[in-house]
């Protein structure tokens, strides 16, 4: 489906710059983005929020609570469980 206009929050926060991601065969996701931390920005400590939309269950989003990602770190790694079902990740900093 087309999830380009999907929004799970009220308001706007700065998006990640140069976001890149990859998923290995075991479902481990590695995300990397340009670090802008250390400059005293208010957003430095924003936590990465991930919403998983599984194919065929687009209106039953699953929020991953503990990704461990913080904007100033420039990377996060976490696991997606669910077998070989296609999915879309929607990423936010909050």
C-alpha positions, 0 to 999 in steps of 0.5 A: 500500500501507499503509506506516504501520508501516514502520520502517527504524531501531532506536530513535527520534529526534525527528520533524520538526515541521510537516513540509510537502512538494511535488513539481514536475513534474521530480521535485524534492522540497522539504521544509520543517519548523519549525526548532528548531536553534540551541538546542543540542539534540543533534539539531540536526545530524541528517541527513535520510534519505529512503527511496523506495518505488516503486509495485509495488516496495514491498519494494525500497526505495531510500535517497537518500544525499545529500539535504543536509538537516540538522534545524537548516536547516528545509528540504531539496531533492532530486530523485527519478528514476524517471519517472511512477511513483507512490512513497511517501517515508519520512523520518527524521533520524539 
